[in-house]
Amino acid sequence: MKTAVITDKGKVRTHNEDAVGVFPNEHGQLLAVVADGMGGHQAGDVASKMTIEYFEQGWKRSERVNTPEQAENWLLENIQKVNNILLTYASEHIDCKGMGTTIVAAICTENFATVAHIGDSRCYLLNSAGFTQITDDHSLVNELVKSGQISKEDAKEHPRKNILLKALGTEQSVYPDMKTIDLEENDYLLLCSDGLSNKVQDDQMAAVLTSKQSLQEKAEQLIRLANENGGDDNISLILCHHVNVKERDQTC
């Protein structure tokens, strides 16, 4: 799998509370993670960075993943572990009280990808069937949309759109949503923070991914579109392209 990874502080924020990482294990399988931190006094930076560092070290030591069940178990176990780490750290450092982070993570093998998420960072899939959001935001406005109280268009500008119903590091127990998808040649996975999804429409994302640009150029174009549309939040993404084994020059 080929990858492109970018994080950008946007046009408004003074610092970047997002953190991203793409890590291979000893078996060449990929873990991709996007974390969007939150908390005062730059504590969001701490939460997202600690999350990425934990997953990097844990994945490097992981055993080969052969089934979706193994992937789901690994993600659930390690998300719960890093949740406890963040809670403990916040309790011991007063300036980090209340910190937390969203997370969207994907374990990518040659045949499937297993995606876990908490919060409103998202994963999209582009395949022969089209462009689809495969995660479901844990946010107040998404619940309002699902209940029919507001439209998807209203949600984009809702004054409480940043209120999360679930985040990593904020509760004693946390359970991510998980989904496994089959991967075929030429499929794309896009993992991103809400700095991208709030500013770039689905059809715009699909148009970029299906363009003839290189993978890195596609990632840069998505960041550029988010900034052109306001860039009022940090913007992070991981773009993964499932290609023929002979063409792979980078694992994700």
N, C-alpha and C positions, 0 to 999 in steps of 0.2 A: 504494500500500500504506500502510495506517495502522499506526502503531507505538506501543508503550508500552515504556519503558526504566526499570528500577529496579535499583539496587544497594544492599544493606543489610548492615551488618556483623554482623547476627545478635545473639543475646542473650548470647553467651559471649566471643567474640573482642574484644580491646581496640582493634583497628584492622582496616581493610578492605584485603585484598590482591587483591580482584577489581577489574577495570576493564571497562567496557563502552562501546560506541559505535555509533551509527547514522549513516551518512554517505551523502549523495547525491553522485554525480559530476555533471559538467556536463550530462549527458544525462538526469538525473533518475532514474538507476538507483541502487539501494541496495546498500550494504555494511553488514551487521550483524555485530558482533564481540563475543564474550564471552571474557575472559581471566582465569584464576584463577591468581594468582601463588603461588610457593613459594620458600622460602629464609629463612635466619636474618637477624636484625637488620633486619627489614622489607624485605629485598631482594626479596621477592615482590612488594611494591608497585612497586618499580622495574621489574621485568620486565614485569608486566602493563601498567603505564602506558606504558612505552616501546613495547610492542607495539601498543597502541591508537593512540598518537600516530603511529607509523609508518604504519599502515594508513589513518588519516585523511588524511594528507598524500599518500600514494601514490594513493589512490582518487580524490581530487579532481582529479588530473592524468590519470586513466586515459581511454583511448579508449572509445567505445561498445562494449558487449558484445552481440554478435548471436547467438552460438551457445554451447552448453554447453562446447565445446572451448576457446573463447576464455576463458570464465570459469574453467575448470579450470587452464588455463595461467597465467592471471593469479594465481590463488591459490597455485599451486605455486611460481611464481617469487618472489612476495613473501613467502611463508612462509619460504622458504629464505634470502632476504635478511635478514629480521628475525632469523632464527636466528643468522646470522653476526654481526649487530649486538649481540645479547645476549651471545654468547660473547666477543666482543672487549671489551665493556664490563666483564663480570665479570672478565676477565683483568687489566684495568687498575685495578680497584677492589676491594681486598682484602675490604671489608665486603660485597661482592656476590658473592663466590665461591660457586658452587653454586646460584645463583639460576636460576629457570626459570618457565615458565608453561604451563598448558594453553591451548588456543585452540579455539573453534568459530566459524566464520565462514560467512556466507551472502551470496552475490551474488544479488540479487532483480531480475528483469526482469519485464516484463508477462506473459510466458508461462512462465517457468521459474525455479527457484532452484537454484543450485549450492552445495553445502555441503561444507566441508572441516573436519577436526578432528584434533587431536592431544591425547591425554590423556583425561580423563573428563568434560569439559564436553560437554553433549549438545545435540542438536537433535531435536525432535519435530514431527510433522506431524499436523494434524487436517483431514481432508477427508471426502468422502462415503463413503469406505470405512472410516472410523473413526479412532482415535487410535493413532499408531505412532511408536516410537523409530526414527529413521533413521540414527543413529550407533552405533558399537560401541566401547565403552570400551577404551582401551589401559591396562588395569589388571590387577594380579595376580589379584584375585578374579574378574574377568570371564573370565580364562583358565581358572580353576578351575571356574567355572560351565559354560563351553563344553565342558570335558573331562569333565563329569559328576561331579567330585569333591565339589562342594557345590551346594546349591540356590540359586535366586535369593533366597529368604527368608534363607538362611544368610549370603549375601553382604552383606546390609544391616548385619549386626552382626559381621562378620568382623574380628578384631583387626588384620588387615593390609589393610583395605579402601582405605586411602589410598596404597598403594604403586602408583606408576605405572610402566608399562613404556616409556612414551614421553612426552617433554615438549619444549616449545620452549625452546631455549637451553641444553640439557644435553649435546648430542652434535654432532659436526662435521657430520653429515649427518642430515637429517630429512625424512621423506616422509609427508605427511598422507593419511588416507583421504578420498576424495571421492565425492560422489554428486550426480547431478542429478535433480530431480523436476519434473514438469509442475505448473503452478499453475493452478487454476481459481477462479472467483469464490467467495468466502466461505471459502477455505482459510485455515488458521492455521499459522504456523511459531512454535515456541517454542524459543529458544536459552537455555541456562541453565548455571550452574555446579553442581557437585555439592552445594552447600549447599541447593539446591532438590530435586534428584532423589533425594538420600538421605533426605529427610524427607517428601516428598509422593508418595503412590502414583499410579500412572498413571491409575487410575479417578477419583481426586480431581482430577487435572489436567484430564482430559477433562470432568468435570462443571463445572468452573469455566469452561472455554473455551466450552462450549455453553450457559452461563447467559445471562440477558438483561441482564447488567451491561454497562456501557461497557467499552471496551478497557482503559482505565486502571484501572478498578475490578477487572477480572479480574486484571490484573498485581498490584495491591495485595493482592487476596485470596490469590493464590499465595504471596506473601511472608509474609503473615499466617499461613497454614497452616504454612509451614516453621518459623516462629518458635514457633508454638503446639506443634509437635511436637519442640521442643528448641532449635532455632536455634543449634546449637553450631558453626556454620561461617558464613562470609560467604555471602550469598545474592544472586545476580544473575540477571537475566533480560531478554531482549528478546522481546516478543510482537508478531508481525507478522500483520496481517489483510489478505488480498488481496481488495480490494473493487472494485466497478465504477468505471471511470475517472471518471465524473461525480461520484462520492461522495468522491473522494480529496481530502483537505485537508492531507495530509502524506505525503511520500515516505519510504520506509524503505530 
